[in-house]
Amino acid sequence: MTYNTQREKLILPEYGRSIQEMVDICLNIEDRSQRQRCAETIIEIMATMNPEGRQQPDYERKLWDQLAILSDYKLDIDYPYEVIKAEEMKARPRPLKYPMQRIRFRHYGHLTEAFLKHLKDMPQGEEHQELTTMMANYMKRSLYNWNRDAMDEVKVDADIASYTNGSARVPNNFQYASVTNGHLPGSNASKKRRKK
């Protein structure tokens, strides 16, 4: 008895050994027109194995690329699309540049700082006050998520004043929303957790 572990390793395991054997047979067909028909039949079989993929863009092109990969780029047929070259498949992607920005308080994050900078330049008024209180609740939740022991409403007040050079301040009579499980009460996430 021969076990699969003793056989040659599959190039694309998701298609199984039978598709790989069909591709190997196709490689050995000498007549080009018959080889072309055989490749097209293999593509049809591959498509039936993954019918939900038909909604994906360039689905057929991907199948032909996979056929080329299965044949180790040795299948000499007329591909309806230009297939990905072996060098492109083996090439490592260039590393992404990470946007290095100095953040004063990392637990609040870059977007909070950007928003508070915008808030600093806004004219005083009802909208300014509303945004300040919304930001205060958000910053309180951020502190809670970062370190529950460090969560302090006085600290949030001081941080908002520090970021905005005193142009935005939380009103003295403002009642912060209580924070439970990292979510503000009334949010969908806190309701879901309560039901469980």
C-alpha positions in Angstrom: 0.0 0.0 0.0 1.3 3.5 -0.9 0.6 6.4 1.4 0.2 10.0 0.3 3.1 10.9 2.6 5.3 8.6 0.4 4.2 10.2 -2.8 5.5 13.4 -4.4 4.4 16.5 -2.6 1.4 18.4 -4.2 2.1 21.8 -5.7 -1.4 23.1 -4.9 -3.0 20.8 -2.3 -6.4 22.4 -2.5 -7.0 20.7 -5.9 -5.9 17.3 -4.7 -3.9 14.5 -6.2 -6.4 13.7 -9.1 -6.1 17.2 -10.6 -2.3 17.0 -10.3 -2.3 13.6 -12.1 -4.5 15.1 -14.9 -2.0 17.9 -15.3 0.9 15.4 -15.4 -0.9 13.4 -18.1 -1.6 16.6 -20.1 2.1 17.5 -20.0 2.9 14.2 -21.7 0.4 14.6 -24.6 2.4 15.2 -27.8 -0.3 16.6 -30.1 -0.7 20.3 -29.3 -4.4 20.5 -30.1 -5.2 17.5 -27.9 -3.1 19.0 -25.2 -5.0 22.3 -25.5 -8.4 20.5 -25.2 -7.1 18.5 -22.2 -6.0 21.8 -20.5 -9.4 23.4 -21.1 -11.1 20.3 -19.7 -8.9 20.5 -16.6 -9.9 24.2 -16.2 -13.6 23.2 -16.3 -13.1 20.6 -13.6 -11.1 23.0 -11.4 -14.0 25.5 -11.8 -16.6 22.9 -10.7 -14.5 22.2 -7.6 -14.9 25.9 -6.4 -18.2 27.2 -7.8 -18.6 30.0 -5.2 -15.4 31.6 -6.6 -17.1 32.5 -9.9 -18.3 35.8 -8.4 -14.6 36.9 -7.9 -13.1 39.3 -10.4 -10.6 37.6 -12.8 -11.8 34.2 -11.7 -10.9 32.4 -15.0 -7.5 34.1 -15.2 -6.7 32.8 -11.7 -7.6 29.3 -12.8 -5.2 29.5 -15.8 -2.5 30.9 -13.5 -3.1 27.9 -11.2 -2.9 25.5 -14.1 0.5 27.0 -15.0 1.7 26.6 -11.5 0.4 23.0 -11.3 2.5 22.2 -14.4 5.5 24.0 -13.0 5.2 26.3 -16.0 6.1 23.5 -18.4 2.7 23.2 -20.1 3.0 24.3 -23.7 -0.5 25.5 -24.7 -2.1 28.7 -25.9 -3.2 30.4 -22.7 -6.2 32.8 -23.1 -4.6 35.1 -20.6 -1.0 36.1 -19.9 -0.1 33.9 -16.9 1.9 35.0 -13.9 5.6 34.2 -14.4 7.4 32.0 -12.0 9.8 34.8 -11.0 6.9 37.0 -10.0 5.4 34.2 -7.9 8.7 33.6 -6.0 9.6 37.3 -5.6 9.2 38.6 -2.1 7.0 41.7 -1.7 8.7 45.0 -0.9 8.4 45.9 2.8 5.7 48.4 3.5 6.8 51.8 5.0 5.4 52.2 8.4 4.2 55.8 9.1 6.4 56.8 11.9 4.8 59.6 13.8 5.5 60.9 17.3 2.4 60.4 19.5 2.4 62.2 22.8 0.2 59.7 24.6 0.2 56.4 22.7 -2.9 55.1 24.5 -5.0 57.7 22.7 -3.5 57.1 19.2 -2.7 59.3 16.3 -6.3 59.9 15.2 -7.3 61.3 18.6 -4.4 63.7 18.4 -5.4 64.8 14.9 -9.0 65.3 16.0 -8.0 67.4 19.1 -5.7 69.5 16.9 -8.8 70.1 14.7 -10.9 70.9 17.8 -8.3 73.4 18.9 -8.7 75.4 15.7 -12.5 75.3 15.8 -14.5 78.4 16.9 -16.1 78.1 20.3 -19.8 77.3 20.3 -22.3 74.5 20.8 -20.8 72.2 18.2 -17.3 72.7 19.8 -18.7 71.8 23.2 -20.5 68.7 21.9 -17.4 67.4 20.2 -15.3 68.1 23.3 -17.6 66.0 25.5 -17.8 63.2 22.9 -14.0 63.2 22.7 -13.8 63.1 26.5 -15.9 59.9 26.7 -13.8 58.3 23.9 -10.6 59.2 25.7 -11.9 57.8 28.9 -12.7 54.5 27.1 -9.2 54.5 25.5 -7.7 54.8 29.0 -9.9 52.0 30.3 -8.8 49.7 27.4 -5.2 50.6 27.9 -4.9 50.3 31.7 -8.0 50.1 33.9 -6.1 51.2 36.9 -4.9 54.4 35.2 -8.4 55.5 34.1 -9.1 58.9 35.6 -11.6 61.5 34.4 -9.4 64.3 35.9 -6.5 63.0 33.7 -8.8 63.1 30.6 -9.7 66.7 31.4 -6.0 67.6 31.8 -5.0 65.8 28.6 -7.7 67.6 26.5 -6.6 70.9 27.9 -3.0 70.1 27.2 -3.6 69.0 23.6 -5.7 72.0 22.8 -3.7 74.6 24.7 -6.7 75.2 26.9 -9.1 76.1 24.1 -11.2 73.0 24.8 -12.3 72.1 28.3 -14.8 69.6 29.6 -17.6 71.4 31.5 -17.6 71.1 35.3 -21.1 69.6 35.4 -20.4 67.0 32.6 -21.2 63.5 33.6 -18.9 61.0 31.9 -20.5 57.8 30.6 -19.5 54.8 32.7 -17.3 52.3 31.0 -17.9 48.5 31.3 -16.0 45.8 29.4 -14.4 48.5 27.2 -17.7 49.6 25.8 -19.9 52.6 26.6 -23.3 51.5 27.9 -26.1 51.4 25.3 -23.7 50.4 22.5 -24.5 47.2 20.6 -21.4 45.4 21.9 -22.3 45.9 25.5 -25.9 44.7 24.8 -24.6 41.5 23.1 -22.3 40.7 26.1 -25.2 41.1 28.5 -27.4 38.7 26.6 -24.8 35.9 26.8 
